[in-house]
């Protein structure tokens, strides 16, 4: 079965549960919407759930714009801030040092378009997981996809997030704040390492 997903920034675990268990088609013909996982992700910091948000250049005029045309505002040192936050959150996790050299370089590169960065984070994590992913993309926008495609584009929403009841795994600050589900995939990667792919494949299908 195929599933339709948005490419997002260091995707949530729910995204990667889908990627690990289904053939994926990525939506690239939609309009951009604010306050979604398109330009944000959540990690587990010493103070609990922490938002990492990518600054976006404002569109000229008031018209809608395609997601694939959205540009990153690199006038801010946001990549430096994001990597510092990730280091603070995961430096003591079991597998941070194991993956650090693979993930850190993406925060030193300059990206122009948000969608390009998001696809790169998906491919990067897939490589860390030693998981092969075929990047298929839409060529038109369809409100209602074909019958053989499960529409999971709603997973991009960050405000009204459902409870997935994913299995607990050990998180660095779990003793302090309890288990927080469906964070960025990097939370699972740094805490579970090579076991992350088995975890993803064992979760209930969305």
C-alpha positions in Angstrom: 0.0 0.0 0.0 1.2 3.5 -0.9 1.0 6.5 1.5 1.0 10.2 0.7 3.2 12.3 3.0 4.6 15.8 3.2 8.4 16.1 3.3 9.2 17.7 6.7 12.2 18.9 8.7 13.8 16.0 10.5 10.4 14.3 10.4 8.4 13.1 13.4 8.5 9.5 14.4 4.9 9.0 13.0 6.3 10.0 9.6 9.1 7.5 9.8 6.8 4.7 11.0 5.0 5.3 7.7 8.2 5.5 5.7 9.5 2.2 7.2 6.3 0.3 6.6 4.8 1.7 3.3 5.7 2.8 -0.2 5.9 6.6 0.1 4.8 9.3 -2.3 5.8 12.8 -1.2 3.5 15.7 -1.8 5.4 18.5 -3.5 2.6 20.4 -5.4 0.7 21.8 -2.4 0.6 25.4 -1.1 2.7 26.3 1.9 1.0 26.6 5.3 2.5 28.1 8.5 2.9 26.4 11.8 3.3 22.9 10.5 6.1 20.4 10.5 7.2 21.7 7.1 9.6 24.1 8.9 9.6 22.8 12.4 10.4 19.8 14.6 10.3 19.0 18.3 13.1 17.5 20.4 13.4 16.5 24.1 15.4 19.1 25.9 16.4 19.3 29.6 13.2 21.4 30.1 10.9 19.1 28.2 9.5 19.4 24.6 11.4 22.0 22.6 10.5 23.5 19.3 13.1 24.0 16.6 11.7 26.3 13.9 13.3 27.3 10.6 12.8 31.0 9.7 11.1 31.5 6.3 11.3 34.5 3.9 8.1 36.4 3.7 6.2 36.1 0.4 5.7 39.2 -1.7 2.1 40.3 -1.8 -0.7 38.3 -0.1 -1.1 35.5 -2.6 -0.5 31.8 -1.9 2.8 30.2 -2.8 3.9 26.7 -3.5 5.6 24.8 -0.7 8.5 24.0 -3.1 9.0 27.7 -3.8 9.4 28.7 -0.1 12.9 30.0 0.7 14.7 29.9 4.0 15.7 33.1 5.7 19.4 32.6 6.3 19.8 36.1 7.8 19.5 34.4 11.2 22.0 32.0 12.7 19.3 29.5 13.1 21.3 26.4 12.1 23.9 27.2 14.8 21.1 27.6 17.3 19.4 24.3 16.3 22.6 22.3 16.5 23.5 23.8 19.9 20.0 22.8 21.1 20.4 19.3 19.8 23.8 18.9 21.4 22.4 20.1 24.8 19.5 17.7 24.5 21.3 14.6 23.3 25.0 14.9 24.2 24.5 12.3 27.0 22.3 9.9 24.9 23.7 6.5 24.1 24.2 7.1 20.4 24.9 10.8 20.0 28.6 10.4 19.4 27.9 7.5 17.0 25.9 9.7 14.6 27.2 13.1 15.4 29.7 13.3 12.5 27.0 12.2 10.0 24.4 14.7 11.1 26.4 17.8 12.1 27.5 18.7 8.6 24.0 19.5 7.4 24.0 22.4 9.9 27.0 23.8 8.3 25.6 23.9 4.7 23.6 26.7 3.3 20.2 25.8 1.9 18.0 28.1 -0.2 14.8 26.2 -0.4 13.0 24.6 2.6 11.8 21.6 0.7 15.4 20.8 -0.5 16.6 20.8 3.1 13.7 18.7 4.2 14.4 16.0 1.6 18.0 16.1 2.6 17.2 15.5 6.3 15.0 12.5 5.3 17.7 11.0 3.1 20.3 11.6 5.9 18.3 9.9 8.6 17.5 7.0 6.2 21.3 6.6 5.7 21.9 6.6 9.4 19.2 3.9 9.8 20.7 2.0 6.9 17.3 2.1 5.3 16.8 2.5 1.6 14.1 4.9 0.6 12.9 5.7 -2.9 11.9 9.3 -3.3 8.7 9.4 -5.3 7.0 12.8 -5.8 3.6 14.0 -6.9 3.3 15.8 -10.2 -0.1 17.4 -9.5 -2.0 18.4 -6.4 -5.1 16.2 -5.7 -7.4 17.0 -2.8 -8.5 13.3 -2.8 -5.8 10.9 -3.9 -6.4 7.7 -5.8 -8.1 4.8 -3.9 -4.9 2.8 -3.6 -3.1 5.7 -1.7 -3.5 6.3 2.0 -3.7 10.1 2.6 -1.4 10.8 5.6 -0.7 14.5 4.7 -2.5 15.4 7.9 0.6 14.2 9.8 2.2 17.5 8.8 0.0 19.4 11.3 1.7 20.3 14.5 -1.2 21.9 16.4 -3.8 19.2 16.7 -1.7 16.1 17.0 -3.4 12.8 17.7 -2.2 10.3 20.3 -0.4 7.5 18.5 0.3 5.2 21.5 3.7 4.3 20.3 5.8 2.0 22.4 7.9 3.7 25.1 11.7 3.8 24.7 14.3 5.2 27.1 14.7 9.0 26.6 17.5 11.0 28.2 15.2 13.2 30.4 12.4 10.6 30.7 13.0 10.3 34.5 12.3 14.0 34.8 9.5 14.7 32.4 8.2 11.2 31.5 7.9 9.7 28.0 7.1 12.1 25.2 6.0 10.4 22.0 6.2 11.4 18.3 9.2 13.8 18.6 11.7 14.2 15.8 13.2 11.0 14.4 16.5 12.2 15.8 15.2 11.6 19.4 14.7 7.9 18.5 18.0 7.7 16.6 20.1 9.1 19.4 18.4 7.0 22.1 18.0 3.7 20.2 20.7 3.8 17.6 20.6 0.7 15.3 17.5 -0.6 17.1 15.5 2.4 15.8 14.5 0.7 12.5 13.2 -2.4 14.4 11.2 0.0 16.6 9.7 1.8 13.6 8.8 -1.4 11.8 7.1 -2.8 15.0 4.7 0.2 15.6 1.0 0.1 14.6 0.5 1.0 10.9 -1.0 4.4 10.5 
